């Protein structure tokens, strides 16, 4: 197959071209024999292993567009072939690099979101989300954009997305009729099942390292409190670990706020030296001698 079928589509010049330019490769698949041939460039671009079989290779070609432009780093352009034969060119696209990684999403600035929140009701839901594990992927920004699109796609049409900072995003639903837990399950499932490029820029399966971590708040009438509650819930989620989603818990918030206030008050006593020290002797009952002292601290 390598000698006859391959030569019939790519010819003898192809090897020379690929030796000069490594960002392009070629492949041929024979459905009848269940065999395929991919040159060295193609294998490198697609991150193929030595034991990649025909079925796996066919799936990779299909997941990466199979000739359709999906805006991925890796592009596949199919050649005209008879039935049962598939041949194509694989190359890295530079065009996608010039596109916004959030193309297709109407993401507004945070300042504009604050203005929108003036019209919020108690049924409004606000989530502060981040995507963890993107550093293991080829283009982390691109993959985060794709994951955010997948999450928003399963939410109501009136959903608003806004930039926060440090790779975090606001997701705002003005009138949310469901439960926050349902919202969490929907976006978690959408991100988990979306198909992202791996470290080679290839869509080989939906198994990827990206997960969504989010804090959710609802039931408030004041925008500042809604945003603050979502931020607190995200803090709780990050403390639990990547991929955790937490809903704002008023009781836990009140407890932690009280703990923080107590810590601040204690720190102030230390800084201003507002403690007095008292030493209480510990006396032996058998000899009547002082054997130790108990140190006590009291505020002035």
C-alpha positions as CSV (number, residue, x, y, z in Angstrom):
1,X,0.0,0.0,0.0
2,X,2.8,2.4,0.9
3,X,4.4,2.0,-2.5
4,X,1.4,1.8,-4.9
5,X,-1.6,3.6,-3.4
6,X,0.5,6.2,-1.7
7,X,2.4,7.0,-4.8
8,X,-0.7,7.3,-6.9
9,X,-2.0,10.2,-4.7
10,X,1.2,11.9,-3.5
11,X,3.8,11.1,-6.0
12,X,7.6,11.0,-5.6
13,X,7.9,14.8,-4.9
14,X,5.8,14.7,-1.8
15,X,8.6,13.3,0.4
16,X,10.9,16.1,-0.6
17,X,8.3,18.7,0.1
18,X,7.7,17.3,3.6
19,X,11.4,17.1,4.4
20,X,11.5,20.9,3.8
21,X,8.2,21.9,5.5
22,X,7.3,19.9,8.6
23,X,3.9,21.4,9.2
24,X,2.2,19.4,6.5
25,X,1.8,15.6,6.1
26,X,-0.4,13.1,4.2
27,X,-2.3,9.8,4.8
28,X,-4.1,7.2,2.8
29,X,-6.7,4.8,4.2
30,X,-7.9,1.6,2.6
31,X,-11.3,0.5,4.0
32,X,-11.3,-2.9,2.3
33,X,-7.9,-4.0,3.7
34,X,-8.3,-2.1,7.0
35,X,-4.9,-0.5,6.5
36,X,-3.6,3.0,6.5
37,X,-0.4,4.8,5.8
38,X,0.7,8.1,7.2
39,X,4.0,9.8,6.6
40,X,6.3,10.9,9.4
41,X,5.0,14.5,9.3
42,X,1.4,13.3,9.6
43,X,2.2,11.0,12.5
44,X,4.1,13.8,14.3
45,X,1.3,16.4,13.7
46,X,-1.4,14.0,14.9
47,X,0.7,12.5,17.8
48,X,0.2,9.0,16.5
49,X,1.8,6.1,18.3
50,X,3.3,3.1,16.7
51,X,0.4,0.8,17.7
52,X,-2.3,3.1,16.3
53,X,-4.6,0.8,14.3
54,X,-6.9,1.6,11.4
55,X,-10.1,2.1,13.5
56,X,-8.4,4.5,15.9
57,X,-6.9,6.5,13.0
58,X,-10.3,6.6,11.2
59,X,-11.9,8.0,14.4
60,X,-9.2,10.6,14.8
61,X,-9.8,11.8,11.2
62,X,-13.5,12.0,11.8
63,X,-13.2,13.8,15.2
64,X,-10.9,16.4,13.6
65,X,-13.4,17.4,11.0
66,X,-12.8,14.8,8.3
67,X,-12.3,17.5,5.7
68,X,-14.7,20.1,7.4
69,X,-13.2,23.3,8.9
70,X,-13.8,23.2,12.6
71,X,-11.4,26.0,13.4
72,X,-9.0,23.6,15.1
73,X,-5.2,24.0,15.2
74,X,-5.0,20.8,13.1
75,X,-6.6,20.8,9.7
76,X,-7.5,17.9,7.4
77,X,-8.2,18.4,3.8
78,X,-9.5,15.3,2.0
79,X,-8.6,14.4,-1.6
80,X,-11.0,13.1,-4.3
81,X,-10.8,9.3,-4.1
82,X,-12.9,6.4,-5.1
83,X,-15.3,4.6,-2.7
84,X,-13.4,2.7,0.0
85,X,-10.3,4.9,-0.2
86,X,-9.7,8.0,1.9
87,X,-6.6,10.2,1.3
88,X,-5.9,13.6,2.8
89,X,-3.5,16.3,3.7
90,X,-2.9,17.2,7.4
91,X,-1.5,20.6,8.3
92,X,-1.3,23.2,11.1
93,X,-3.6,26.2,10.5
94,X,-2.3,29.6,11.3
95,X,-5.6,31.2,10.7
96,X,-7.1,30.0,14.0
97,X,-4.4,31.8,15.9
98,X,-5.6,35.2,14.6
99,X,-9.2,34.4,15.7
100,X,-10.5,35.3,19.1
101,X,-10.5,32.1,21.2
102,X,-14.0,33.2,22.3
103,X,-15.4,33.7,18.8
104,X,-19.0,32.7,18.7
105,X,-19.6,33.9,22.3
106,X,-20.9,37.3,23.2
107,X,-18.8,38.0,26.3
108,X,-19.3,41.4,27.8
109,X,-17.0,43.4,30.1
110,X,-17.6,43.1,33.9
111,X,-18.6,46.7,34.1
112,X,-21.4,46.1,31.6
113,X,-22.6,43.1,33.7
114,X,-22.8,45.3,36.8
115,X,-25.2,47.6,34.9
116,X,-27.3,44.6,33.8
117,X,-27.5,43.4,37.4
118,X,-29.5,46.5,38.3
119,X,-32.5,44.8,36.7
120,X,-32.0,41.5,38.6
121,X,-34.7,39.7,40.6
122,X,-34.5,37.1,43.4
123,X,-34.8,34.4,40.7
124,X,-31.6,35.6,39.0
125,X,-28.6,33.2,39.1
126,X,-25.0,34.2,39.0
127,X,-22.0,31.9,38.8
128,X,-18.3,32.7,38.8
129,X,-16.5,29.9,36.9
130,X,-12.9,28.9,36.1
131,X,-11.5,26.1,34.1
132,X,-8.7,24.0,35.6
133,X,-6.3,21.7,33.9
134,X,-5.9,23.7,30.7
135,X,-2.1,23.9,31.2
136,X,-1.9,20.3,30.0
137,X,-3.5,21.1,26.6
138,X,-1.8,22.4,23.5
139,X,-3.5,25.8,23.5
140,X,-5.0,26.5,26.9
141,X,-6.9,29.7,25.8
142,X,-8.4,28.0,22.8
143,X,-9.5,25.0,24.9
144,X,-11.0,27.3,27.6
145,X,-13.0,29.1,24.9
146,X,-14.3,25.8,23.6
147,X,-15.2,24.6,27.1
148,X,-17.0,27.8,27.8
149,X,-19.0,27.5,24.6
150,X,-20.0,24.0,25.5
151,X,-21.2,25.2,29.0
152,X,-23.2,28.1,27.6
153,X,-24.8,25.9,24.9
154,X,-26.7,23.9,27.5
155,X,-28.0,27.0,29.4
156,X,-31.1,29.2,28.6
157,X,-30.9,31.5,25.6
158,X,-31.0,34.6,27.9
159,X,-27.7,33.6,29.5
160,X,-25.1,36.4,29.7
161,X,-21.3,35.7,30.0
162,X,-18.8,38.3,31.1
163,X,-15.1,38.5,31.8
164,X,-13.9,38.5,35.4
165,X,-10.1,38.2,35.8
166,X,-7.3,35.6,35.9
167,X,-9.2,33.3,33.5
168,X,-12.5,33.5,35.4
169,X,-15.9,34.2,33.9
170,X,-19.3,35.3,35.1
171,X,-22.3,33.4,33.9
172,X,-25.6,35.3,34.6
173,X,-29.1,34.0,34.0
174,X,-31.6,36.9,34.7
175,X,-34.6,34.6,35.3
176,X,-33.6,31.1,36.3
177,X,-36.5,28.7,37.0
178,X,-34.5,25.6,38.0
179,X,-32.4,24.6,40.9
180,X,-28.7,25.7,41.2
181,X,-27.7,22.1,41.5
182,X,-29.2,21.4,38.1
183,X,-27.2,24.3,36.7
184,X,-24.1,22.8,38.2
185,X,-24.7,19.4,36.8
186,X,-25.4,20.7,33.3
187,X,-22.2,22.7,32.9
188,X,-20.1,20.1,34.5
189,X,-21.4,17.4,32.1
190,X,-21.1,19.8,29.1
191,X,-17.5,20.5,29.8
192,X,-16.7,16.9,30.6
193,X,-18.2,15.7,27.3
194,X,-16.9,18.4,25.0
195,X,-14.1,17.2,22.6
196,X,-11.0,19.3,23.0
197,X,-7.6,19.1,21.2
198,X,-4.9,17.2,23.2
199,X,-1.3,18.3,23.6
200,X,-0.7,17.7,19.8
201,X,-3.7,19.8,18.8
202,X,-5.6,16.6,17.9
203,X,-9.1,15.6,18.8
204,X,-8.6,12.0,19.7
205,X,-11.5,11.6,22.1
206,X,-13.6,13.5,24.7
207,X,-11.2,12.4,27.5
208,X,-9.3,15.6,28.5
209,X,-7.9,17.2,31.6
210,X,-10.1,20.3,31.6
211,X,-12.7,20.6,34.4
212,X,-15.0,23.5,35.5
213,X,-14.8,24.9,39.0
214,X,-17.6,27.3,40.0
215,X,-19.3,29.2,42.7
216,X,-23.1,29.8,42.4
217,X,-25.3,32.4,44.1
218,X,-29.0,33.2,43.8
219,X,-31.9,34.6,45.9
220,X,-30.4,38.1,46.4
221,X,-31.9,41.4,45.5
222,X,-28.8,43.5,45.7
223,X,-26.2,43.1,42.8
224,X,-23.2,43.6,45.1
225,X,-24.3,40.8,47.4
226,X,-25.1,38.5,44.5
227,X,-21.5,38.9,43.1
228,X,-19.9,38.7,46.5
229,X,-21.8,35.5,47.3
230,X,-20.7,33.9,44.0
231,X,-17.1,34.9,44.7
232,X,-17.3,33.3,48.2
233,X,-18.8,30.1,46.7
234,X,-16.0,29.9,44.2
235,X,-13.5,30.3,47.0
236,X,-15.1,27.3,48.7
237,X,-15.1,25.3,45.5
238,X,-11.4,25.9,44.9
239,X,-10.6,24.9,48.5
240,X,-12.3,21.5,47.8
241,X,-10.3,21.0,44.6
242,X,-10.4,21.4,40.8
243,X,-13.7,20.4,39.3
244,X,-15.8,21.3,42.4
245,X,-18.9,23.4,42.2
246,X,-20.4,25.0,45.3
247,X,-23.6,26.9,45.9
248,X,-23.5,29.8,48.3
249,X,-24.3,28.7,51.9
250,X,-25.5,31.6,54.1
251,X,-24.8,29.6,57.3
252,X,-21.3,28.7,56.3
253,X,-20.6,32.2,55.2
254,X,-21.8,33.6,58.5
255,X,-19.6,31.2,60.4
256,X,-16.5,31.9,58.4
257,X,-17.1,35.7,58.6
258,X,-17.4,35.4,62.3
259,X,-14.1,33.3,62.4
260,X,-12.3,35.9,60.4
261,X,-13.6,38.7,62.6
262,X,-12.3,36.9,65.7
263,X,-8.9,36.3,64.1
264,X,-8.7,40.0,63.2
265,X,-9.6,41.0,66.7
266,X,-7.1,38.6,68.2
267,X,-4.4,40.0,65.9
268,X,-5.2,43.5,66.9
269,X,-4.8,42.5,70.6
270,X,-1.3,41.1,69.8
271,X,-0.2,44.0,67.7
272,X,-1.3,46.6,70.4
273,X,0.1,44.5,73.3
274,X,-3.3,44.5,75.0
275,X,-2.7,41.3,77.0
276,X,-1.7,41.1,80.6
277,X,0.1,38.0,81.9
278,X,-0.7,36.2,85.1
279,X,1.2,33.2,86.6
280,X,-0.7,30.8,88.8
281,X,1.4,28.4,90.9
282,X,0.9,24.7,90.8
283,X,1.6,23.2,94.3
284,X,2.4,19.6,95.1
285,X,-0.2,18.1,97.5
286,X,2.3,15.9,99.2
287,X,5.1,18.4,99.9
288,X,3.4,21.8,99.6
289,X,6.2,23.0,97.2
290,X,5.6,24.9,94.0
291,X,6.4,22.6,91.2
292,X,5.3,24.6,88.2
293,X,3.4,27.7,87.0
294,X,0.3,28.0,84.8
295,X,0.6,31.1,82.5
296,X,-2.7,32.9,81.8
297,X,-3.3,35.8,79.4
298,X,-6.1,38.2,79.9
299,X,-7.1,41.3,78.0
300,X,-6.5,44.7,79.6
